[in-house]
Amino acid sequence: MPQLNPNPWFTIMVLTWFTFSLLIQPKLLSFTPTNKPMNKTVTTKPTQWIWPWT
């Protein structure tokens, strides 16, 4: 069964991950996000619903 032979596919996978890790990822991480993160204000909890039959 040729699917069990890892000889060509393992090297392709390793080369692909090295390419991604060393070349593509630093280029992608160098971009700055368009929207800066903002501090979210803490909101107060709403009052609980008061059921008329309790």
C-alpha distance matrix in Angstrom:
0.0 3.8 5.5 6.0 7.6 11.1 12.9 14.0 14.0 16.1 18.7 19.0 19.5 22.1 23.9 24.1 25.7 28.0 29.1 29.8 31.6 33.6 34.5 34.2 35.2 38.6 39.5 38.9 40.8 43.7 44.7 47.5 47.3 49.7 51.1 52.4 52.0 55.2 56.7 56.7 60.1 60.4 61.6 63.8 62.6 64.1 66.5 65.3 66.0 69.0 68.8 72.2 71.7 71.0
3.8 0.0 3.8 5.4 5.4 8.6 10.0 10.5 10.7 13.2 15.5 15.5 16.5 19.1 20.5 20.8 22.7 24.9 25.8 26.7 28.6 30.5 31.2 31.0 32.2 35.5 36.3 35.9 37.9 40.7 41.7 44.7 44.7 47.1 48.7 50.0 49.8 53.2 54.8 55.0 58.5 59.0 60.4 62.7 61.7 63.3 65.8 64.8 65.6 68.8 68.7 72.1 71.9 71.1
5.5 3.8 0.0 3.8 5.6 7.5 10.1 10.5 9.4 11.6 14.5 14.2 14.4 17.2 19.1 18.9 20.4 23.0 24.0 24.5 26.3 28.5 29.3 28.8 29.8 33.2 34.1 33.4 35.3 38.3 39.2 41.9 41.8 44.2 45.6 46.9 46.5 49.8 51.3 51.5 54.9 55.4 56.7 59.0 58.0 59.5 62.1 61.0 61.8 65.0 64.9 68.4 68.1 67.4
6.0 5.4 3.8 0.0 3.8 6.0 9.0 10.7 9.9 11.0 14.2 14.9 14.8 17.0 19.3 19.7 20.7 23.0 24.6 25.2 26.5 28.7 29.9 29.8 30.4 33.7 35.0 34.4 36.0 39.0 40.2 42.9 42.9 45.6 46.9 47.9 47.3 50.6 51.9 52.1 55.5 55.8 57.3 59.5 58.4 60.2 62.6 61.6 62.6 65.7 65.6 69.2 68.8 67.9
7.6 5.4 5.6 3.8 0.0 3.8 5.6 7.7 8.0 9.2 11.7 12.9 13.5 15.3 17.3 18.3 19.6 21.4 23.0 24.1 25.4 27.2 28.4 28.7 29.6 32.7 33.9 33.8 35.4 38.2 39.7 42.5 42.8 45.6 47.1 48.1 47.8 51.2 52.6 53.1 56.6 57.1 58.7 61.1 60.2 62.1 64.7 63.8 64.9 68.1 68.2 71.8 71.6 70.6
11.1 8.6 7.5 6.0 3.8 0.0 3.8 5.9 5.3 5.5 8.4 9.8 10.1 11.6 13.9 14.9 15.9 17.7 19.5 20.6 21.7 23.5 24.9 25.3 26.1 29.1 30.5 30.4 31.9 34.7 36.3 39.1 39.6 42.4 44.0 44.8 44.5 47.9 49.4 50.0 53.5 54.1 55.9 58.3 57.7 59.6 62.3 61.6 62.9 66.1 66.4 70.0 70.0 68.9
12.9 10.0 10.1 9.0 5.6 3.8 0.0 3.8 5.8 5.9 7.0 9.2 10.6 11.5 13.0 14.8 16.3 17.4 19.0 20.7 21.9 23.1 24.4 25.2 26.4 29.1 30.5 30.8 32.4 34.9 36.7 39.8 40.5 43.4 45.2 46.0 46.0 49.5 51.1 52.0 55.5 56.3 58.2 60.8 60.3 62.3 65.1 64.5 65.9 69.2 69.6 73.2 73.3 72.2
14.0 10.5 10.5 10.7 7.7 5.9 3.8 0.0 3.8 5.7 5.7 6.5 8.9 10.4 11.0 12.5 14.7 15.8 16.7 18.6 20.3 21.4 22.1 22.8 24.4 27.2 28.1 28.5 30.4 32.8 34.4 37.6 38.4 41.1 43.1 44.1 44.3 47.9 49.8 50.7 54.3 55.3 57.1 59.9 59.5 61.4 64.3 63.9 65.1 68.5 69.0 72.6 72.8 71.9
14.0 10.7 9.4 9.9 8.0 5.3 5.8 3.8 0.0 3.8 5.5 5.0 6.1 8.6 9.9 10.4 12.3 14.2 15.2 16.4 18.1 19.8 20.6 20.8 22.1 25.1 26.1 26.1 28.0 30.6 32.0 35.1 35.6 38.3 40.1 41.2 41.2 44.7 46.5 47.3 50.9 51.8 53.6 56.3 55.8 57.7 60.6 60.1 61.3 64.7 65.2 68.8 69.0 68.1
16.1 13.2 11.6 11.0 9.2 5.5 5.9 5.7 3.8 0.0 3.8 5.4 5.1 6.1 8.6 9.8 10.7 12.3 14.1 15.3 16.4 18.1 19.5 20.0 20.9 23.7 25.2 25.3 26.7 29.4 31.2 34.1 34.8 37.8 39.4 40.2 40.1 43.6 45.2 46.1 49.7 50.5 52.5 55.1 54.7 56.8 59.7 59.3 60.7 64.1 64.6 68.3 68.5 67.4
18.7 15.5 14.5 14.2 11.7 8.4 7.0 5.7 5.5 3.8 0.0 3.8 5.4 5.1 6.0 8.4 9.9 10.5 12.0 14.1 15.1 16.1 17.4 18.5 19.7 22.2 23.6 24.2 25.8 28.1 30.1 33.2 34.3 37.2 39.2 39.9 40.1 43.7 45.5 46.7 50.3 51.4 53.5 56.3 56.1 58.3 61.3 61.1 62.6 66.1 66.8 70.5 70.9 69.7
19.0 15.5 14.2 14.9 12.9 9.8 9.2 6.5 5.0 5.4 3.8 0.0 3.8 5.5 5.2 6.0 8.6 9.9 10.5 12.2 14.1 15.3 15.9 16.4 18.0 20.8 21.7 22.0 24.0 26.4 27.9 31.2 32.1 34.8 36.9 37.9 38.3 41.9 43.9 45.0 48.7 49.9 51.8 54.7 54.6 56.6 59.7 59.5 60.9 64.4 65.1 68.7 69.2 68.2
19.5 16.5 14.4 14.8 13.5 10.1 10.6 8.9 6.1 5.1 5.4 3.8 0.0 3.8 5.5 5.1 6.2 8.6 9.9 10.6 12.1 14.1 15.2 15.2 16.1 19.2 20.5 20.4 22.0 24.7 26.3 29.3 29.9 32.8 34.6 35.4 35.5 39.1 40.9 41.9 45.5 46.6 48.5 51.3 51.1 53.2 56.2 56.0 57.5 60.9 61.7 65.3 65.8 64.7
22.1 19.1 17.2 17.0 15.3 11.6 11.5 10.4 8.6 6.1 5.1 5.5 3.8 0.0 3.8 5.4 5.2 6.2 8.5 9.9 10.4 11.9 13.7 14.6 15.2 17.8 19.5 19.9 21.2 23.7 25.7 28.7 29.7 32.9 34.7 35.2 35.3 38.9 40.6 41.9 45.5 46.6 48.8 51.6 51.6 53.9 56.9 56.9 58.5 62.0 62.9 66.6 67.1 65.9
23.9 20.5 19.1 19.3 17.3 13.9 13.0 11.0 9.9 8.6 6.0 5.2 5.5 3.8 0.0 3.8 5.5 5.1 6.0 8.5 9.8 10.4 11.4 12.6 14.1 16.4 17.7 18.6 20.2 22.3 24.3 27.6 28.9 31.9 34.0 34.7 35.3 38.9 40.9 42.4 46.1 47.4 49.7 52.7 52.9 55.1 58.3 58.4 60.0 63.6 64.6 68.2 68.9 67.8
24.1 20.8 18.9 19.7 18.3 14.9 14.8 12.5 10.4 9.8 8.4 6.0 5.1 5.4 3.8 0.0 3.8 5.5 5.1 6.2 8.6 10.0 10.4 10.5 12.0 14.9 15.8 16.1 18.0 20.4 22.0 25.2 26.2 29.0 31.1 32.0 32.6 36.2 38.3 39.6 43.3 44.8 46.8 49.9 50.0 52.1 55.3 55.4 57.0 60.5 61.5 65.1 65.9 64.9
25.7 22.7 20.4 20.7 19.6 15.9 16.3 14.7 12.3 10.7 9.9 8.6 6.2 5.2 5.5 3.8 0.0 3.8 5.3 5.0 5.9 8.4 9.8 9.9 10.2 13.1 14.8 14.8 16.1 18.8 20.7 23.6 24.5 27.7 29.5 30.0 30.3 33.9 35.7 37.1 40.8 42.0 44.3 47.2 47.4 49.7 52.8 53.0 54.7 58.2 59.3 63.0 63.7 62.6
28.0 24.9 23.0 23.0 21.4 17.7 17.4 15.8 14.2 12.3 10.5 9.9 8.6 6.2 5.1 5.5 3.8 0.0 3.8 5.4 5.0 5.8 7.9 9.4 10.0 12.0 13.9 14.9 15.9 18.0 20.4 23.5 25.0 28.2 30.2 30.6 31.1 34.7 36.6 38.3 41.9 43.4 45.8 48.9 49.3 51.7 54.9 55.3 57.1 60.7 61.9 65.6 66.5 65.2
29.1 25.8 24.0 24.6 23.0 19.5 19.0 16.7 15.2 14.1 12.0 10.5 9.9 8.5 6.0 5.1 5.3 3.8 0.0 3.8 5.5 5.5 5.5 6.7 8.7 10.7 11.7 12.8 14.6 16.4 18.5 21.9 23.4 26.4 28.7 29.4 30.3 34.0 36.3 38.0 41.7 43.4 45.7 48.9 49.4 51.7 55.1 55.5 57.2 60.9 62.1 65.8 66.8 65.7
29.8 26.7 24.5 25.2 24.1 20.6 20.7 18.6 16.4 15.3 14.1 12.2 10.6 9.9 8.5 6.2 5.0 5.4 3.8 0.0 3.8 5.7 5.7 4.9 5.8 8.8 9.9 10.1 11.9 14.2 16.0 19.2 20.4 23.4 25.5 26.2 26.9 30.7 32.9 34.4 38.2 39.8 42.1 45.3 45.8 48.0 51.3 51.8 53.5 57.1 58.4 62.0 63.1 62.0
31.6 28.6 26.3 26.5 25.4 21.7 21.9 20.3 18.1 16.4 15.1 14.1 12.1 10.4 9.8 8.6 5.9 5.0 5.5 3.8 0.0 3.8 6.0 6.4 5.4 7.6 10.0 10.5 11.0 13.5 15.9 18.7 20.2 23.6 25.4 25.6 26.1 29.7 31.7 33.4 37.1 38.7 41.2 44.3 44.9 47.4 50.7 51.2 53.1 56.7 58.2 61.8 62.9 61.6
33.6 30.5 28.5 28.7 27.2 23.5 23.1 21.4 19.8 18.1 16.1 15.3 14.1 11.9 10.4 10.0 8.4 5.8 5.5 5.7 3.8 0.0 3.8 6.3 6.5 6.9 9.2 11.0 11.5 13.0 15.8 18.9 21.0 24.3 26.5 26.6 27.5 31.1 33.2 35.3 38.9 40.7 43.4 46.6 47.4 50.0 53.3 54.0 56.0 59.7 61.2 64.9 66.0 64.8
34.5 31.2 29.3 29.9 28.4 24.9 24.4 22.1 20.6 19.5 17.4 15.9 15.2 13.7 11.4 10.4 9.8 7.9 5.5 5.7 6.0 3.8 0.0 3.8 5.9 6.2 6.9 9.2 10.8 11.7 14.1 17.5 19.7 22.6 25.2 25.7 27.1 30.8 33.2 35.3 39.0 41.0 43.5 46.9 47.8 50.2 53.6 54.4 56.3 60.0 61.5 65.1 66.4 65.3
34.2 31.0 28.8 29.8 28.7 25.3 25.2 22.8 20.8 20.0 18.5 16.4 15.2 14.6 12.6 10.5 9.9 9.4 6.7 4.9 6.4 6.3 3.8 0.0 3.8 5.7 5.4 6.3 8.7 10.3 11.9 15.4 17.0 19.8 22.4 23.3 24.5 28.3 30.9 32.7 36.4 38.5 40.8 44.2 45.0 47.2 50.7 51.5 53.2 56.9 58.4 61.9 63.3 62.3
35.2 32.2 29.8 30.4 29.6 26.1 26.4 24.4 22.1 20.9 19.7 18.0 16.1 15.2 14.1 12.0 10.2 10.0 8.7 5.8 5.4 6.5 5.9 3.8 0.0 3.8 5.4 5.1 6.1 8.6 10.6 13.6 15.1 18.3 20.4 20.8 21.7 25.5 27.8 29.7 33.4 35.3 37.8 41.1 41.9 44.3 47.7 48.5 50.4 54.1 55.6 59.3 60.6 59.5
38.6 35.5 33.2 33.7 32.7 29.1 29.1 27.2 25.1 23.7 22.2 20.8 19.2 17.8 16.4 14.9 13.1 12.0 10.7 8.8 7.6 6.9 6.2 5.7 3.8 0.0 3.8 5.4 5.1 6.1 9.2 12.1 14.5 17.7 20.0 20.0 21.3 25.0 27.3 29.6 33.2 35.4 38.1 41.5 42.6 45.1 48.6 49.6 51.7 55.4 57.2 60.7 62.2 61.0
39.5 36.3 34.1 35.0 33.9 30.5 30.5 28.1 26.1 25.2 23.6 21.7 20.5 19.5 17.7 15.8 14.8 13.9 11.7 9.9 10.0 9.2 6.9 5.4 5.4 3.8 0.0 3.8 5.5 5.3 7.3 10.9 13.3 16.1 18.9 19.5 21.3 25.0 27.7 29.9 33.6 36.0 38.5 42.0 43.2 45.5 49.1 50.2 52.1 55.8 57.6 61.1 62.7 61.7
38.9 35.9 33.4 34.4 33.8 30.4 30.8 28.5 26.1 25.3 24.2 22.0 20.4 19.9 18.6 16.1 14.8 14.9 12.8 10.1 10.5 11.0 9.2 6.3 5.1 5.4 3.8 0.0 3.8 5.5 5.9 9.2 10.7 13.6 16.2 17.0 18.6 22.3 25.1 27.0 30.7 33.1 35.4 38.9 39.9 42.1 45.7 46.7 48.6 52.3 54.0 57.5 59.0 58.1
40.8 37.9 35.3 36.0 35.4 31.9 32.4 30.4 28.0 26.7 25.8 24.0 22.0 21.2 20.2 18.0 16.1 15.9 14.6 11.9 11.0 11.5 10.8 8.7 6.1 5.1 5.5 3.8 0.0 3.8 5.5 7.8 9.6 13.1 15.1 15.1 16.4 20.1 22.6 24.8 28.4 30.7 33.3 36.7 38.0 40.4 43.9 45.1 47.2 50.8 52.7 56.2 57.8 56.7
43.7 40.7 38.3 39.0 38.2 34.7 34.9 32.8 30.6 29.4 28.1 26.4 24.7 23.7 22.3 20.4 18.8 18.0 16.4 14.2 13.5 13.0 11.7 10.3 8.6 6.1 5.3 5.5 3.8 0.0 3.8 6.4 9.5 12.5 15.0 14.9 16.9 20.4 23.2 25.7 29.3 31.8 34.5 38.1 39.6 42.0 45.6 47.0 49.1 52.8 54.8 58.3 60.1 59.0
44.7 41.7 39.2 40.2 39.7 36.3 36.7 34.4 32.0 31.2 30.1 27.9 26.3 25.7 24.3 22.0 20.7 20.4 18.5 16.0 15.9 15.8 14.1 11.9 10.6 9.2 7.3 5.9 5.5 3.8 0.0 3.8 6.5 9.0 11.9 12.6 15.0 18.5 21.6 23.9 27.5 30.3 32.6 36.3 37.8 40.0 43.7 45.2 47.1 50.8 52.8 56.2 58.1 57.2
47.5 44.7 41.9 42.9 42.5 39.1 39.8 37.6 35.1 34.1 33.2 31.2 29.3 28.7 27.6 25.2 23.6 23.5 21.9 19.2 18.7 18.9 17.5 15.4 13.6 12.1 10.9 9.2 7.8 6.4 3.8 0.0 3.8 6.4 8.8 9.0 11.7 15.0 18.2 20.7 24.1 27.1 29.5 33.2 34.9 37.1 40.8 42.5 44.5 48.2 50.3 53.7 55.7 54.8
47.3 44.7 41.8 42.9 42.8 39.6 40.5 38.4 35.6 34.8 34.3 32.1 29.9 29.7 28.9 26.2 24.5 25.0 23.4 20.4 20.2 21.0 19.7 17.0 15.1 14.5 13.3 10.7 9.6 9.5 6.5 3.8 0.0 3.8 5.6 6.7 9.1 12.6 15.9 18.0 21.5 24.3 26.5 30.2 31.8 33.8 37.6 39.2 41.1 44.8 46.8 50.1 52.2 51.4
49.7 47.1 44.2 45.6 45.6 42.4 43.4 41.1 38.3 37.8 37.2 34.8 32.8 32.9 31.9 29.0 27.7 28.2 26.4 23.4 23.6 24.3 22.6 19.8 18.3 17.7 16.1 13.6 13.1 12.5 9.0 6.4 3.8 0.0 3.8 6.5 9.6 12.4 16.0 17.8 21.1 24.2 26.0 29.8 31.5 33.2 37.0 38.8 40.5 44.1 46.2 49.4 51.7 51.1
51.1 48.7 45.6 46.9 47.1 44.0 45.2 43.1 40.1 39.4 39.2 36.9 34.6 34.7 34.0 31.1 29.5 30.2 28.7 25.5 25.4 26.5 25.2 22.4 20.4 20.0 18.9 16.2 15.1 15.0 11.9 8.8 5.6 3.8 0.0 3.8 6.4 8.8 12.5 14.1 17.3 20.5 22.2 26.0 27.8 29.6 33.3 35.2 37.0 40.6 42.9 46.0 48.3 47.7
52.4 50.0 46.9 47.9 48.1 44.8 46.0 44.1 41.2 40.2 39.9 37.9 35.4 35.2 34.7 32.0 30.0 30.6 29.4 26.2 25.6 26.6 25.7 23.3 20.8 20.0 19.5 17.0 15.1 14.9 12.6 9.0 6.7 6.5 3.8 0.0 3.8 6.3 9.9 12.3 15.5 18.7 21.0 24.7 26.8 28.9 32.6 34.7 36.8 40.3 42.8 46.0 48.3 47.4
52.0 49.8 46.5 47.3 47.8 44.5 46.0 44.3 41.2 40.1 40.1 38.3 35.5 35.3 35.3 32.6 30.3 31.1 30.3 26.9 26.1 27.5 27.1 24.5 21.7 21.3 21.3 18.6 16.4 16.9 15.0 11.7 9.1 9.6 6.4 3.8 0.0 3.8 6.8 9.0 12.5 15.4 17.9 21.6 23.5 25.8 29.5 31.4 33.7 37.3 39.7 43.0 45.2 44.1
55.2 53.2 49.8 50.6 51.2 47.9 49.5 47.9 44.7 43.6 43.7 41.9 39.1 38.9 38.9 36.2 33.9 34.7 34.0 30.7 29.7 31.1 30.8 28.3 25.5 25.0 25.0 22.3 20.1 20.4 18.5 15.0 12.6 12.4 8.8 6.3 3.8 0.0 3.8 6.1 9.2 12.4 14.9 18.6 20.9 23.2 26.9 29.1 31.5 34.9 37.6 40.7 43.1 42.0
56.7 54.8 51.3 51.9 52.6 49.4 51.1 49.8 46.5 45.2 45.5 43.9 40.9 40.6 40.9 38.3 35.7 36.6 36.3 32.9 31.7 33.2 33.2 30.9 27.8 27.3 27.7 25.1 22.6 23.2 21.6 18.2 15.9 16.0 12.5 9.9 6.8 3.8 0.0 3.8 6.3 9.3 12.3 15.8 18.3 20.9 24.4 26.7 29.4 32.7 35.5 38.7 41.1 39.7
56.7 55.0 51.5 52.1 53.1 50.0 52.0 50.7 47.3 46.1 46.7 45.0 41.9 41.9 42.4 39.6 37.1 38.3 38.0 34.4 33.4 35.3 35.3 32.7 29.7 29.6 29.9 27.0 24.8 25.7 23.9 20.7 18.0 17.8 14.1 12.3 9.0 6.1 3.8 0.0 3.8 6.4 8.9 12.6 14.8 17.3 20.9 23.1 25.7 29.1 31.8 35.0 37.4 36.1
60.1 58.5 54.9 55.5 56.6 53.5 55.5 54.3 50.9 49.7 50.3 48.7 45.5 45.5 46.1 43.3 40.8 41.9 41.7 38.2 37.1 38.9 39.0 36.4 33.4 33.2 33.6 30.7 28.4 29.3 27.5 24.1 21.5 21.1 17.3 15.5 12.5 9.2 6.3 3.8 0.0 3.8 6.2 9.7 12.5 15.1 18.5 21.1 23.8 26.9 30.0 33.0 35.5 34.2
60.4 59.0 55.4 55.8 57.1 54.1 56.3 55.3 51.8 50.5 51.4 49.9 46.6 46.6 47.4 44.8 42.0 43.4 43.4 39.8 38.7 40.7 41.0 38.5 35.3 35.4 36.0 33.1 30.7 31.8 30.3 27.1 24.3 24.2 20.5 18.7 15.4 12.4 9.3 6.4 3.8 0.0 3.8 6.6 9.3 12.3 15.5 18.0 21.0 24.0 27.1 30.2 32.6 31.0
61.6 60.4 56.7 57.3 58.7 55.9 58.2 57.1 53.6 52.5 53.5 51.8 48.5 48.8 49.7 46.8 44.3 45.8 45.7 42.1 41.2 43.4 43.5 40.8 37.8 38.1 38.5 35.4 33.3 34.5 32.6 29.5 26.5 26.0 22.2 21.0 17.9 14.9 12.3 8.9 6.2 3.8 0.0 3.8 6.5 8.9 12.2 14.9 17.7 20.8 23.9 26.8 29.4 28.1
63.8 62.7 59.0 59.5 61.1 58.3 60.8 59.9 56.3 55.1 56.3 54.7 51.3 51.6 52.7 49.9 47.2 48.9 48.9 45.3 44.3 46.6 46.9 44.2 41.1 41.5 42.0 38.9 36.7 38.1 36.3 33.2 30.2 29.8 26.0 24.7 21.6 18.6 15.8 12.6 9.7 6.6 3.8 0.0 3.8 6.4 9.1 12.0 15.1 17.8 21.1 24.0 26.6 25.1
62.6 61.7 58.0 58.4 60.2 57.7 60.3 59.5 55.8 54.7 56.1 54.6 51.1 51.6 52.9 50.0 47.4 49.3 49.4 45.8 44.9 47.4 47.8 45.0 41.9 42.6 43.2 39.9 38.0 39.6 37.8 34.9 31.8 31.5 27.8 26.8 23.5 20.9 18.3 14.8 12.5 9.3 6.5 3.8 0.0 3.8 6.4 8.7 11.9 14.8 17.9 21.0 23.3 21.8
64.1 63.3 59.5 60.2 62.1 59.6 62.3 61.4 57.7 56.8 58.3 56.6 53.2 53.9 55.1 52.1 49.7 51.7 51.7 48.0 47.4 50.0 50.2 47.2 44.3 45.1 45.5 42.1 40.4 42.0 40.0 37.1 33.8 33.2 29.6 28.9 25.8 23.2 20.9 17.3 15.1 12.3 8.9 6.4 3.8 0.0 3.8 6.4 8.9 11.9 15.0 17.9 20.6 19.4
66.5 65.8 62.1 62.6 64.7 62.3 65.1 64.3 60.6 59.7 61.3 59.7 56.2 56.9 58.3 55.3 52.8 54.9 55.1 51.3 50.7 53.3 53.6 50.7 47.7 48.6 49.1 45.7 43.9 45.6 43.7 40.8 37.6 37.0 33.3 32.6 29.5 26.9 24.4 20.9 18.5 15.5 12.2 9.1 6.4 3.8 0.0 3.7 6.5 8.7 12.2 14.9 17.6 16.3
65.3 64.8 61.0 61.6 63.8 61.6 64.5 63.9 60.1 59.3 61.1 59.5 56.0 56.9 58.4 55.4 53.0 55.3 55.5 51.8 51.2 54.0 54.4 51.5 48.5 49.6 50.2 46.7 45.1 47.0 45.2 42.5 39.2 38.8 35.2 34.7 31.4 29.1 26.7 23.1 21.1 18.0 14.9 12.0 8.7 6.4 3.7 0.0 3.7 6.2 9.3 12.5 14.6 13.1
66.0 65.6 61.8 62.6 64.9 62.9 65.9 65.1 61.3 60.7 62.6 60.9 57.5 58.5 60.0 57.0 54.7 57.1 57.2 53.5 53.1 56.0 56.3 53.2 50.4 51.7 52.1 48.6 47.2 49.1 47.1 44.5 41.1 40.5 37.0 36.8 33.7 31.5 29.4 25.7 23.8 21.0 17.7 15.1 11.9 8.9 6.5 3.7 0.0 3.8 6.2 9.4 11.8 11.1
69.0 68.8 65.0 65.7 68.1 66.1 69.2 68.5 64.7 64.1 66.1 64.4 60.9 62.0 63.6 60.5 58.2 60.7 60.9 57.1 56.7 59.7 60.0 56.9 54.1 55.4 55.8 52.3 50.8 52.8 50.8 48.2 44.8 44.1 40.6 40.3 37.3 34.9 32.7 29.1 26.9 24.0 20.8 17.8 14.8 11.9 8.7 6.2 3.8 0.0 3.8 6.3 8.9 8.1
68.8 68.7 64.9 65.6 68.2 66.4 69.6 69.0 65.2 64.6 66.8 65.1 61.7 62.9 64.6 61.5 59.3 61.9 62.1 58.4 58.2 61.2 61.5 58.4 55.6 57.2 57.6 54.0 52.7 54.8 52.8 50.3 46.8 46.2 42.9 42.8 39.7 37.6 35.5 31.8 30.0 27.1 23.9 21.1 17.9 15.0 12.2 9.3 6.2 3.8 0.0 3.8 5.6 5.8
72.2 72.1 68.4 69.2 71.8 70.0 73.2 72.6 68.8 68.3 70.5 68.7 65.3 66.6 68.2 65.1 63.0 65.6 65.8 62.0 61.8 64.9 65.1 61.9 59.3 60.7 61.1 57.5 56.2 58.3 56.2 53.7 50.1 49.4 46.0 46.0 43.0 40.7 38.7 35.0 33.0 30.2 26.8 24.0 21.0 17.9 14.9 12.5 9.4 6.3 3.8 0.0 3.8 5.8
71.7 71.9 68.1 68.8 71.6 70.0 73.3 72.8 69.0 68.5 70.9 69.2 65.8 67.1 68.9 65.9 63.7 66.5 66.8 63.1 62.9 66.0 66.4 63.3 60.6 62.2 62.7 59.0 57.8 60.1 58.1 55.7 52.2 51.7 48.3 48.3 45.2 43.1 41.1 37.4 35.5 32.6 29.4 26.6 23.3 20.6 17.6 14.6 11.8 8.9 5.6 3.8 0.0 3.8
71.0 71.1 67.4 67.9 70.6 68.9 72.2 71.9 68.1 67.4 69.7 68.2 64.7 65.9 67.8 64.9 62.6 65.2 65.7 62.0 61.6 64.8 65.3 62.3 59.5 61.0 61.7 58.1 56.7 59.0 57.2 54.8 51.4 51.1 47.7 47.4 44.1 42.0 39.7 36.1 34.2 31.0 28.1 25.1 21.8 19.4 16.3 13.1 11.1 8.1 5.8 5.8 3.8 0.0
